[in-house]
């Protein structure tokens, strides 16, 4: 057996390297799962916020401009929907 084979065999049987490999794998997998959960949570929050904004804008338009909606007055509706107040915050 050559010195290179002895050294390689020593590294292959090292419990430290096995532990580091397993610990690294567990850490990487747990970080990936945590990232996926965070992305899912953020997407859910953004969708909820978008739905709420749409409902608020629809409520605002229905309360302020029933005549413009019934008369198909798009200029008035467009002016009412320009960025105002809480509807356009990011």
C-alpha positions as CSV (number, residue, x, y, z in Angstrom):
1,X,0.0,0.0,0.0
2,X,1.4,3.4,-1.0
3,X,1.5,6.5,1.2
4,X,-1.2,8.1,-1.0
5,X,-3.6,5.2,-0.5
6,X,-3.0,5.2,3.2
7,X,-3.7,8.9,3.4
8,X,-6.8,8.5,1.3
9,X,-8.1,5.6,3.3
10,X,-7.5,7.5,6.5
11,X,-9.6,10.4,5.2
12,X,-12.4,8.1,4.0
13,X,-12.6,6.5,7.5
14,X,-12.5,9.8,9.4
15,X,-15.6,10.2,11.6
16,X,-15.0,14.0,11.6
17,X,-15.5,14.2,7.9
18,X,-18.6,12.1,8.0
19,X,-20.0,14.2,10.7
20,X,-19.2,17.4,8.8
21,X,-20.8,16.1,5.7
22,X,-24.0,15.0,7.5
23,X,-24.2,18.3,9.5
24,X,-23.6,20.4,6.3
25,X,-26.3,18.4,4.5
26,X,-28.8,18.9,7.3
27,X,-28.0,22.6,7.5
28,X,-28.4,23.2,3.7
29,X,-31.7,21.3,3.6
30,X,-33.1,23.1,6.6
31,X,-32.1,26.5,5.1
32,X,-33.8,25.6,1.8
33,X,-37.0,24.6,3.6
34,X,-37.0,27.8,5.6
35,X,-36.5,29.8,2.4
36,X,-39.5,28.1,0.7
37,X,-41.7,28.7,3.7
38,X,-40.7,32.4,3.8
39,X,-41.5,32.8,0.1
40,X,-44.8,31.1,0.6
41,X,-45.7,33.3,3.6
42,X,-44.7,36.5,1.8
43,X,-46.7,35.5,-1.3
44,X,-49.8,34.9,0.9
45,X,-49.4,38.3,2.6
46,X,-49.0,40.1,-0.7
47,X,-52.0,38.4,-2.2
48,X,-54.1,39.3,0.9
49,X,-52.9,42.9,0.7
50,X,-53.7,43.1,-3.0
51,X,-57.2,41.8,-2.5
52,X,-57.8,44.3,0.3
53,X,-56.6,47.2,-1.9
54,X,-58.9,46.1,-4.7
55,X,-61.8,45.9,-2.3
56,X,-61.0,49.3,-0.9
57,X,-60.8,50.9,-4.3
58,X,-64.0,49.3,-5.4
59,X,-65.7,50.5,-2.2
60,X,-64.3,54.0,-2.7
61,X,-65.5,54.1,-6.3
62,X,-69.0,52.8,-5.5
63,X,-69.4,55.4,-2.7
64,X,-68.0,58.4,-4.6
65,X,-69.0,58.0,-8.2
66,X,-72.2,56.0,-8.9
67,X,-73.1,58.6,-11.6
68,X,-69.8,58.2,-13.4
69,X,-70.1,54.5,-13.4
70,X,-73.6,54.5,-14.7
71,X,-72.8,57.1,-17.4
72,X,-69.6,55.4,-18.5
73,X,-67.7,58.5,-17.8
74,X,-64.2,57.1,-17.9
75,X,-62.4,60.5,-17.5
76,X,-64.0,61.1,-14.1
77,X,-63.3,57.5,-13.0
78,X,-59.7,57.8,-14.1
79,X,-59.3,61.1,-12.1
80,X,-60.8,59.5,-9.1
81,X,-58.4,56.6,-9.2
82,X,-55.3,58.6,-9.5
83,X,-52.9,58.0,-6.6
84,X,-54.5,59.3,-3.5
85,X,-54.2,58.4,0.2
86,X,-53.9,54.9,1.4
87,X,-54.7,53.2,-1.9
88,X,-51.3,53.7,-3.5
89,X,-49.0,53.0,-0.6
90,X,-46.4,50.3,-1.1
